[in-house]
Amino acid sequence: MAFEMTFDGINKSGPKIILVAPQLDQNLGKVARAMLNFGLWDLRLVSPQCDWLSKSARALSAGADGVLEQAKVYPSLEEATADLGYVLATTVRPRDMIKEVYTPRQALVASQEAIDRGQGIGYVFGPEKCGLDNRDIALCNAIVTVPLNPAFSSLNLAQAVVIMAYEWYQTQGGSSSETSPVSKPKLSDTDPLATKEEIHGLVIHLDDELKKAGYYRTAHKRPLMLQNLSNLFHRFSMTRQEVRTLRGVVSTLVNPHGIYSRMTRRRAEKAGADPKKEKDTP
Amino acid sequence: MAFEMTFDGINKSGPKIILVAPQLDQNLGKVARAMLNFGLWDLRLVSPQCDWLSKSARALSAGADGVLEQAKVYPSLEEATADLGYVLATTVRPRDMIKEVYTPRQALVASQEAIDRGQGIGYVFGPEKCGLDNRDIALCNAIVTVPLNPAFSSLNLAQAVVIMAYEWYQTQGGSSSETSPVSKPKLSDTDPLATKEEIHGLVIHLDDELKKAGYYRTAHKRPLMLQNLSNLFHRFSMTRQEVRTLRGVVSTLVNPHGIYSRMTRRRAEKAGADPKKEKDTP
């Protein structure tokens, strides 16, 4: 019912709202309401810690039940963002990480390249109590922070969603734009940005080869070292072709002159992959 | 206490938030929180229908009790706005009245003249259930309407305040330009951005290893392939440490478990380089 009632106002190309381990069902209701207020529909929940279809969540959605009912649940942020081209981590705290930090308005400019290519974008929000951890932030292209009174800067989850959704809606012709986003220098149209899944693929490929090569001197060092590498590759906006190029580079370095090519190919064929695909040249 | 704690972040020339006949104490708590989030302090209540100092209002203010405690109560909107130079009525419904209707962003431009003259401005919000009546709207200079999904346009009072306060705060130098990030990737003093020379070093290192590994199938393909790789790494803003990390990755991949380490070291020592330096971990 809610779906039919509200479907008209929905913009399917709007940002996906991704909540990592949300804790309070009331907040989910308010988030759904805020999303629908600004024509957003795609809600993604990573390991939710509460019932997003509870009576209380539905009541606070104030008629946006449809958003809650359509919400998709994922076991990890990797999976929740796999199909997206550009993903922003929302956080109020400065992090000791090498990432661009944008205001909500700037974030839309930064997302424009992916939007122009018809690729999905996502805003990731952390658990109410602690926010996103560094591992999750490392999977995002950049950070978006709502400028707040530094003396009082705790923003409620639903209100953070309101602001992000509101800013996005401003660019949808709903209001006269004083701030039409400047689009970035364009890469060729036939060469789309890599999806998060493709970047994950590169990081996993590299991790796998580094493990075999003894890069991680001790097991306990691996998580941080891997996070640093992950942060590096997710931060760069790479095209699909560039990801393939880097995978080809890694494959060549570990297998010079295709010495192990027959063995590798047999292993890969068993696993259903096509090893030639990974060796694309730049 | 709350006053002292938060006074630093307050901008006394910010818009006054004027609530006409608010009905729910929880909303008052949330409004106070939203105000303080964006450095607003002056809350005015016209004939409040609930207790703005209730336990529930205080709890939902999340520490912005000071705003509730300082709130002034007025018997009419005329009195609540008497000292102000420019007043905007917030409403989501188009009214049968001859008044300018602004978006929140445009409203700030419209208010600027009063602000420039050192006069106070105010945003007026109506009761939760019915909004402002025409008599109240007639007392205001103009109308401000948050652009919303026409199919789902009921905005919670606190969220309307969030948006108005947020837009105002954007003009306060809290955020800088609309296109360049608030903060470039945060780098500690000991971890500067790599110089072009260091990026060249990485590219040459990689080129060297790729040549040895037979990556460039034919010699004439090399210039373009190398140019693509070079373009990739120069486009990314990497720190010096990240360049070292990537060089460590390349070194490890071509020399798993340091199998050739003695040979490499001897070669490197001949060339005047310290191969250990290249194996820095991330």
Interface residues (C-beta under 8 A of the other chain):
Chain A: M5 T6 F7 D8 G9 I10 K30 R33 A34 L36 N37 F38 G39 A62 G63 A64 P94 R95 D96 M97 I98 K99 E100 V101 Y102 T103 R105 Q106 V109 A110 A142 T145 V146 P147 L148 N149 P150 A151 F152 S153 S154 L155 N156 A158 Q159 V162 I163 Y166 Y169 Q170 G174 S175 S176 E178 T179 P181 V182 L206 E209 L210 K212 A213 G214 Y215 R217 K221 L224 M225 N228 L229 L232 R235 F236 M238 E242 T245 L246 G248 V249 V250 T252 L253 V254 N255 P256 H257 G258 T281 P282
Chain B: M5 T6 F7 D8 G9 I10 K30 R33 A34 L36 N37 F38 G39 A62 G63 A64 T103 R105 Q106 V109 V146 P147 L148 N149 P150 A151 F152 S153 S154 L155 N156 A158 Q159 V162 I163 Y166 Y169 Q170 G174 S175 S177 E178 T179 S180 P181 V182 S183 K184 P185 K186 L187 L206 E209 L210 K212 A213 G214 Y215 R217 K221 L224 M225 N228 L229 L232 R235 F236 M238 T239 E242 T245 L246 G248 V249 V250 T252 L253 V254 N255 P256 H257 G258 T281 P282
